Structures are given as C-alpha cells and as structure tokens.
C-alpha cells in the first residue's frame, strides 16, 4: 500500500488513540516515510489532526522540517490547507524553517496566500 505503515495510516486518518498505542511500542519509527516521502507528521499536518501533530512533535526522532518527494514540509501542507492551529504548533518548534521551498519554489506563505487562507497569512 504505497509503503504505508500502521503509524502513517493512523496519523493520516486522525486515529489519536491508535497513534498513542503505536508510539508506545518499541521499534516504531515516528518519522517513517511512505513511497511519496510523507511522514506521519506531514499527513497529520495536512489534515488538521492537531492533537496528533502535538503527539508526534513530542517524540524524539521526529523532524518538523521533514519533506516529501516534492519538498513539501508539514508547514507547507498545513499552510496550503488552512490549518491555522497546526501552523502555529509548527512555528513554535525550534528550527522550523518558515521559508522552506517546495520543488516549485513555493514557500508556506505563498501557498497560504495562493489558496486564500487568510487566517494562516495573518
């Protein structure tokens, strides 16, 4: 299934209790990637799963600047999709690059503006 792991699927589908159970297991990689380079954090950020984003950011080994095959970061996904709370959570993390660019040279701010995400642009 495109390199999906149980954690990727649970995070992307908003299953908080399952994410907690999986993160408590030994050997679970909280920064695993599917065939598109997406991490659990990217999937949760794109879909407004705020609590799961918080859980993942609290894990050792999770890179808040991870990027997929198009060089899109959790922040760029959240900004493009108007996920204001997730954008705030990510920007509060040390080292998050607000000026990261995807393969098309687009920053999170540009993606938010392009898609009319006024709350994110503010």
Backbone bond lengths (Angstrom), bond angles and torsions (degrees), N, CA, C in turn:
res aa  C-N    CA-C-N  psi(-1)  N-CA   C-N-CA  omega(-1)  CA-C   N-CA-C  phi
1 X - - - 1.450 - - 1.518 110.51 -
2 X 1.288 117.83 60.86 1.462 123.39 174.26 1.520 112.87 59.50
3 X 1.321 116.36 29.90 1.452 120.29 177.55 1.516 114.76 75.79
4 X 1.328 117.06 17.55 1.461 120.20 -179.43 1.527 110.10 -70.19
5 X 1.310 115.46 144.94 1.459 122.16 172.73 1.527 107.57 -112.66
6 X 1.328 117.64 165.25 1.463 118.20 176.31 1.535 112.62 -55.04
7 X 1.333 116.91 -39.82 1.467 119.61 -179.65 1.524 111.46 -66.80
8 X 1.308 117.69 -41.84 1.469 120.65 177.32 1.526 110.83 -59.26
9 X 1.320 116.27 -45.94 1.466 119.82 -179.09 1.522 111.94 -66.57
10 X 1.326 117.22 -43.22 1.465 120.20 -179.90 1.526 111.23 -65.07
11 X 1.323 117.21 -43.44 1.471 120.66 -179.87 1.520 111.37 -65.30
12 X 1.316 116.71 -43.74 1.457 120.83 -178.56 1.513 114.16 -68.84
13 X 1.331 116.04 -24.16 1.465 120.09 -179.13 1.524 113.30 -102.35
14 X 1.324 116.88 5.87 1.460 120.35 173.64 1.511 116.04 76.00
15 X 1.316 117.64 25.95 1.467 121.32 -178.38 1.535 110.03 -91.64
16 X 1.316 114.50 81.35 1.465 121.79 -173.88 1.524 113.26 -56.72
17 X 1.319 118.08 -47.29 1.465 121.10 -177.92 1.527 111.02 -61.92
18 X 1.314 116.94 -39.13 1.468 120.79 179.15 1.527 110.04 -68.67
19 X 1.330 116.98 -40.89 1.468 120.54 177.25 1.530 109.62 -58.75
20 X 1.336 117.69 -45.29 1.470 121.19 178.81 1.526 111.17 -59.52
21 X 1.322 116.77 -45.51 1.468 120.65 179.18 1.525 111.36 -61.01
22 X 1.309 116.12 -45.14 1.466 120.09 -178.50 1.525 111.68 -66.12
23 X 1.327 117.05 -41.54 1.464 120.19 -179.60 1.526 112.05 -65.92
24 X 1.321 117.22 -23.34 1.466 121.55 178.92 1.531 112.26 -79.60
25 X 1.324 117.51 -11.18 1.462 121.90 -178.26 1.527 111.00 -83.38
26 X 1.321 115.90 144.93 1.462 120.58 173.40 1.520 109.52 -70.59
27 X 1.295 116.49 143.43 1.451 120.94 174.83 1.516 115.48 85.30
28 X 1.320 117.81 1.10 1.469 120.47 177.58 1.524 108.35 -84.24
29 X 1.305 116.57 126.31 1.464 121.37 178.22 1.527 108.88 -89.81
30 X 1.341 118.55 109.21 1.459 120.47 -177.81 1.526 113.06 -71.06
31 X 1.327 116.21 -9.26 1.466 120.70 -179.64 1.534 110.85 -117.08
32 X 1.342 116.18 27.99 1.467 120.65 179.87 1.527 110.33 -63.08
33 X 1.318 116.09 161.39 1.470 120.91 -177.14 1.525 110.66 -129.62
34 X 1.326 115.62 146.66 1.461 119.90 171.90 1.529 108.85 -89.73
35 X 1.316 117.19 -173.73 1.465 120.48 -177.41 1.522 113.64 -65.46
36 X 1.324 117.32 -13.80 1.464 122.07 179.00 1.523 111.65 -99.69
37 X 1.324 116.23 5.87 1.457 121.18 179.73 1.515 114.21 79.80
38 X 1.322 117.28 7.49 1.465 120.54 -178.66 1.525 110.58 -80.63
39 X 1.324 115.20 138.27 1.458 122.63 177.93 1.529 109.51 -101.27
40 X 1.338 117.61 167.24 1.466 118.71 174.24 1.532 112.19 -55.61
41 X 1.330 116.82 -37.79 1.467 120.10 179.43 1.525 111.31 -64.88
42 X 1.304 117.86 -42.14 1.469 120.68 177.69 1.526 110.02 -60.15
43 X 1.327 116.83 -47.50 1.466 119.89 -177.61 1.524 111.89 -64.82
44 X 1.328 117.45 -42.19 1.470 120.53 178.82 1.527 110.93 -66.97
45 X 1.320 117.30 -39.69 1.468 121.17 -179.62 1.520 111.53 -65.80
46 X 1.311 116.44 -37.63 1.466 120.63 -178.11 1.521 111.90 -68.90
47 X 1.329 116.73 -25.63 1.467 119.83 -171.33 1.526 114.56 -112.43
48 X 1.319 117.40 15.56 1.470 122.30 175.54 1.531 113.33 63.85
49 X 1.288 116.42 38.93 1.459 120.27 175.46 1.532 107.56 -96.76
50 X 1.338 115.10 73.50 1.460 122.73 -172.08 1.528 113.13 -54.16
51 X 1.309 116.87 -47.10 1.463 120.58 -176.70 1.519 110.94 -64.83
52 X 1.312 116.86 -37.87 1.466 120.32 178.47 1.520 110.05 -68.77
53 X 1.320 117.40 -37.96 1.468 120.44 175.16 1.529 109.11 -57.84
54 X 1.335 117.78 -45.97 1.471 121.58 178.85 1.527 110.90 -60.27
55 X 1.327 116.78 -45.75 1.469 120.69 179.46 1.526 111.28 -58.85
56 X 1.311 116.14 -45.16 1.465 120.31 -177.64 1.523 111.57 -68.67
57 X 1.330 117.19 -40.78 1.464 120.02 179.72 1.526 111.98 -64.01
58 X 1.324 117.36 -24.63 1.464 121.83 179.37 1.533 112.63 -80.31
59 X 1.322 117.30 -8.11 1.464 121.91 -177.42 1.522 111.56 -86.37
60 X 1.330 115.75 138.76 1.462 119.78 170.54 1.519 108.33 -65.58
61 X 1.303 116.45 141.19 1.457 120.71 176.26 1.508 115.22 91.19
62 X 1.332 117.73 -2.08 1.468 119.84 177.75 1.521 108.42 -91.36
63 X 1.310 115.64 125.74 1.459 121.76 -179.73 1.524 109.45 -96.29
64 X 1.342 118.45 111.11 1.464 119.89 -179.57 1.527 113.05 -68.51
65 X 1.335 116.57 -12.83 1.465 121.41 176.63 1.525 112.33 -103.29
66 X 1.325 116.95 16.66 1.466 118.90 178.94 1.526 108.76 -56.95
67 X 1.301 116.17 154.06 1.467 119.02 -179.22 1.516 109.78 -138.90
68 X 1.319 114.89 151.56 1.459 120.27 179.89 1.530 109.66 -89.56
69 X 1.312 116.51 -169.82 1.470 120.34 -176.26 1.524 113.20 -65.13
70 X 1.324 117.65 -17.27 1.465 121.89 176.30 1.522 111.69 -100.64
71 X 1.321 116.82 14.40 1.469 124.05 -177.53 1.520 113.29 60.72
72 X 1.318 116.85 28.86 1.467 121.44 175.76 1.517 108.81 -90.03
73 X 1.321 115.92 130.07 1.460 122.93 -178.59 1.528 110.49 -95.69
74 X 1.338 117.72 168.93 1.464 118.75 173.29 1.531 111.74 -54.55
75 X 1.337 116.78 -38.99 1.462 120.40 179.97 1.521 111.54 -65.16
76 X 1.312 117.96 -41.75 1.470 119.06 -179.86 1.525 111.20 -67.16
77 X 1.336 116.96 -38.52 1.469 119.90 176.67 1.528 110.76 -63.38
78 X 1.332 116.72 -46.23 1.467 120.80 -178.96 1.525 111.20 -64.56
79 X 1.320 117.41 -42.49 1.468 120.84 -179.49 1.523 111.06 -64.75
80 X 1.316 116.68 -45.51 1.466 120.44 -179.42 1.524 111.88 -61.64
81 X 1.320 116.46 -36.94 1.461 121.11 -176.43 1.525 113.63 -91.82
82 X 1.331 117.41 5.18 1.459 120.44 176.08 1.513 114.41 71.92
83 X 1.306 117.51 30.57 1.465 122.40 -178.76 1.529 109.54 -89.03
84 X 1.333 116.03 76.11 1.460 122.71 -172.49 1.528 113.17 -55.54
85 X 1.317 118.04 -47.22 1.466 121.09 -178.76 1.525 110.48 -63.13
86 X 1.312 116.93 -42.02 1.463 120.80 179.54 1.526 110.26 -65.34
87 X 1.322 117.45 -40.79 1.468 120.95 176.78 1.527 109.44 -57.75
88 X 1.329 117.21 -46.11 1.468 121.13 179.52 1.528 111.42 -62.30
89 X 1.325 117.19 -42.63 1.466 120.66 178.37 1.525 111.12 -60.81
90 X 1.306 116.27 -44.54 1.464 120.28 -178.00 1.523 111.71 -68.52
91 X 1.325 117.06 -41.63 1.465 119.84 -179.77 1.525 112.12 -67.04
92 X 1.328 117.59 -21.61 1.466 121.55 177.65 1.530 112.14 -77.77
93 X 1.319 117.21 -12.68 1.466 121.87 -179.95 1.523 110.45 -79.11
94 X 1.331 115.73 136.86 1.462 120.07 175.59 1.520 110.41 -61.58
95 X 1.299 115.82 134.65 1.453 121.05 173.29 1.509 116.62 84.49
96 X 1.324 118.10 -1.32 1.468 118.80 178.21 1.522 108.33 -69.29
97 X 1.312 115.43 131.59 1.462 120.95 -177.57 1.526 110.26 -93.23
98 X 1.340 118.01 105.19 1.466 120.22 -179.74 1.526 112.89 -72.20
99 X 1.329 116.35 -12.83 1.463 120.63 -177.72 1.521 113.00 -107.24
100 X 1.332 116.74 17.81 1.464 119.36 178.64 1.529 109.35 -60.20
101 X 1.306 116.04 151.26 1.467 121.15 -179.01 1.521 109.67 -123.39
102 X 1.327 114.88 140.02 1.459 119.25 175.63 1.528 109.35 -82.89
103 X 1.317 117.27 -175.12 1.470 121.18 -178.18 1.521 113.52 -62.20
104 X 1.323 116.91 -14.16 1.461 121.45 -179.78 1.523 111.31 -103.48
105 X 1.330 116.83 8.52 1.453 121.77 179.00 1.519 114.62 77.95
106 X 1.330 117.32 13.26 1.462 121.46 -176.81 1.531 111.02 -90.33
107 X 1.333 115.47 132.57 1.461 121.72 175.99 1.528 109.51 -90.14
108 X 1.332 117.87 165.73 1.468 119.44 174.74 1.532 112.51 -56.55
109 X 1.325 117.75 -40.90 1.465 120.50 179.16 1.524 111.11 -62.94
110 X 1.312 117.08 -43.06 1.464 120.06 178.49 1.528 110.66 -61.80
111 X 1.322 117.07 -42.85 1.467 120.46 179.84 1.522 111.43 -63.80
112 X 1.332 117.01 -39.95 1.466 120.58 178.11 1.526 110.39 -64.57
113 X 1.325 116.79 -45.33 1.469 120.66 -179.44 1.522 111.00 -65.12
114 X 1.315 116.45 -43.78 1.467 121.84 -179.37 1.528 111.75 -58.45
115 X 1.328 116.21 -33.64 1.462 121.38 -176.67 1.527 113.54 -100.31
116 X 1.330 116.54 12.24 1.461 120.53 175.47 1.516 114.46 67.92
117 X 1.313 117.73 30.68 1.469 122.24 -178.30 1.532 109.77 -88.26
118 X 1.318 115.56 73.45 1.464 122.50 -174.05 1.526 112.70 -55.07
119 X 1.319 117.71 -45.32 1.468 120.93 -178.17 1.525 111.45 -61.69
120 X 1.310 117.68 -35.62 1.458 121.52 179.18 1.522 110.13 -73.38
121 X 1.313 117.29 -39.93 1.463 121.11 -179.38 1.529 110.58 -62.38
122 X 1.349 117.22 -36.60 1.473 120.85 179.26 1.500 109.87 -61.60
